[in-house]
Amino acid sequence: MPSVPKFTHLDAQGHAQMVDVSDKAVTVREARAEAIVRMLPSTLERLIAGDMPKGDVFAVARIAGICAAKRTHDLIPLCHALALSTVEVELAACANDAVRIRTRCKLNGRTGVEMEALTAASVAALTLYDMCKAVDRGMCIEHIRLIEKSGGASGHFLADDTDIAATLRPTT
């Protein structure tokens, strides 16, 4: 019978703790995440046309995602401060009512970068919402998830359905 994974952020008494990674090997670690922001088709049309009151939404959301990945340890308790080698944030229209945000974080280190990739996707989505809310307050941020990670003792993970945006249907 396989062993049940333990919660590494809890000590023997059940108290929160930061994981000691000092004995872990330095390896190349990479993670990719995504988020979907659904909106009115008219909002997406304006976004693509560059006709939003606050300016270049995609550029600002990309920068916000990059900055957020670098500050994940300030936002998520017990996360390690990491020296990221790269952070990528891509935003693209999908269907006629959504923007897909995909992120990638990478480093050579002792701990993974999943939280950094997820934080980048989340904050980029929140920034997109903030910059478009004057036009469409009904936007919805959904499907924030890890889509791939590699490196470290737990090995490679690939989500079953890496193209969730392809399944999105326009809202009616």
For each residue, the residues with C-beta under 8 A, 3 or more apart:
1:
2:
3:
4:
5:
6: 10
7: 10
8: 19
9: 16 17 18 19 78
10: 6 7 14 15 16 17
11: 14 15 16 17
12:
13:
14: 10 11
15: 10 11
16: 9 10 11 77 78
17: 9 10 11 78
18: 9 78 80
19: 8 9 78 80 111
20: 23
21: 24 80 110 111
22: 110
23: 20
24: 21 110 111 152 153
25: 110
26: 108 109 110
27: 108 109 151 152
28: 106 107 108 150 151
29: 106 107 108 109 111 112 113 149 150 151 152
30: 104 105 106 113 148 149 150 151
31: 104 105 106 112 113 114 116 117 118 146 148 149 150
32: 102 103 104 117 146 147 148 149
33: 102 103 114 117 118 120 121 144 145 146 147
34: 100 101 102 103 121 143 144 145 147 164 165
35: 100 101 121 122 124 125 141 142 143 144 145
36: 94 98 99 100 101 125 141 142 143 164 165 168
37: 98 99 101 125 128 129 139 140 141 142
38: 97 98 139 140 142 168 171
39: 43 44 47 97 98 99 132 136 138 139 140
40: 43 44 97 136 138 171
41: 44 45 96 97 170
42: 45 46 136
43: 39 40 46 47 132 135 136 139
44: 39 40 41 47 48 93 96 97 98 99
45: 41 42 48 49
46: 42 43 49 51 52 135
47: 39 43 44 50 51 52 57 58 93 99 132
48: 44 45 93
49: 45 46
50: 47 56
51: 46 47
52: 46 47 55 57 131 132 135
53: 134 135
54: 57 60 131 132 134
55: 52 59 60 131
56: 50 59 60
57: 47 52 54 60 61 127 128 131 132
58: 47 61 62 91 128
59: 55 56 62 63
60: 54 55 56 57 63 64 127 131
61: 57 58 64 65 89 91 101 124 125 127 128 131
62: 58 59 65 66 89 90 91 124
63: 59 60 66 67
64: 60 61 67 68 123 124 126 127
65: 61 62 68 69 87 89 101 103 120 121 123 124 127
66: 62 63 69 70 87 89 120
67: 63 64 70 71 123
68: 64 65 71 72 75 119 120 122 123 124
69: 65 66 72 84 87 103 105 116 117 119 120
70: 66 67 84 87 116
71: 67 68 74 75 119
72: 68 69 75 76 79 82 115 116 119
73: 76 79 80 81 82
74: 71
75: 68 71 72 79 119
76: 72 73 79 115 119
77: 16
78: 9 16 17 18 19
79: 72 73 75 76 115
80: 18 19 21 73 111
81: 73
82: 72 73 107 109 111 113 116
83: 107 109
84: 69 70 87 105 106 107 113 116
85: 106 107 108
86: 104 105 106
87: 65 66 69 70 84 103 104 105 116 120
88: 103 104 105
89: 61 62 65 66 101 102 103 120 121 124
90: 62 101 102 103
91: 58 61 62 99 100 101 124 128
92: 99 100 102
93: 44 47 48 98 99 100
94: 36 98 99 100 165 166 168
95: 98 165 168 169 170
96: 41 44 170
97: 38 39 40 41 44 168 170 171
98: 36 37 38 39 44 93 94 95 165 168
99: 36 37 39 44 47 91 92 93 94 128
100: 34 35 36 91 92 93 94 165
101: 34 35 36 37 61 65 89 90 91 121 124 125 128
102: 32 33 34 89 90 92 121 147
103: 32 33 34 65 69 87 88 89 90 117 118 120 121 124
104: 30 31 32 86 87 88 117
105: 30 31 69 84 86 87 88 113 116 117 120
106: 28 29 30 31 84 85 86 113
107: 28 29 82 83 84 85 113
108: 26 27 28 29 85
109: 26 27 29 82 83 113
110: 21 22 24 25 26
111: 19 21 24 29 80 82 152
112: 29 31 115 149 151 152 154
113: 29 30 31 82 84 105 106 107 109 116 117 149
114: 31 33 117 118 146 149
115: 72 76 79 112 118 119
116: 31 69 70 72 82 84 87 105 113 119 120
117: 31 32 33 69 103 104 105 113 114 120 121 146 149
118: 31 33 103 114 115 121 122 144 145 146
119: 68 69 71 72 75 76 115 116 122 123
120: 33 65 66 68 69 87 89 103 105 116 117 123 124
121: 33 34 35 65 89 101 102 103 117 118 124 125 144
122: 35 68 118 119 125 126 141 144
123: 64 65 67 68 119 120 126 127
124: 35 61 62 64 65 68 89 91 101 103 120 121 127 128
125: 35 36 37 61 101 121 122 128 129 141 144
126: 64 122 123 129 130 141
127: 57 60 61 64 65 123 124 130 131
128: 37 57 58 61 91 99 101 124 125 131 132 139
129: 37 125 126 132 133 139 141
130: 126 127 133
131: 52 54 55 57 60 61 127 128
132: 39 43 47 52 54 57 128 129 135 136 139
133: 129 130 136 137 139
134: 53 54
135: 43 46 52 53 132
136: 39 40 42 43 132 133 139
137: 133
138: 39 40
139: 37 38 39 43 128 129 132 133 136
140: 37 38 39
141: 35 36 37 122 125 126 129 144
142: 35 36 37 38
143: 34 35 36 164
144: 33 34 35 118 121 122 125 141
145: 33 34 35 118 159 164
146: 31 32 33 114 117 118 149 157 159
147: 32 33 34 102 158 159 162
148: 30 31 32 156 157 158 159 162
149: 29 30 31 32 112 113 114 117 146 156 157
150: 28 29 30 31 155 156 157
151: 27 28 29 30 112
152: 24 27 29 111 112 155
153: 24
154: 112 157
155: 150 152
156: 148 149 150
157: 146 148 149 150 154
158: 147 148 162
159: 145 146 147 148 162
160:
161: 164 167
162: 147 148 158 159
163: 166 167
164: 34 36 143 145 161 167 168
165: 34 36 94 95 98 100 168
166: 94 163
167: 161 163 164
168: 36 38 94 95 97 98 164 165
169: 95
170: 41 95 96 97
171: 38 40 97
172:
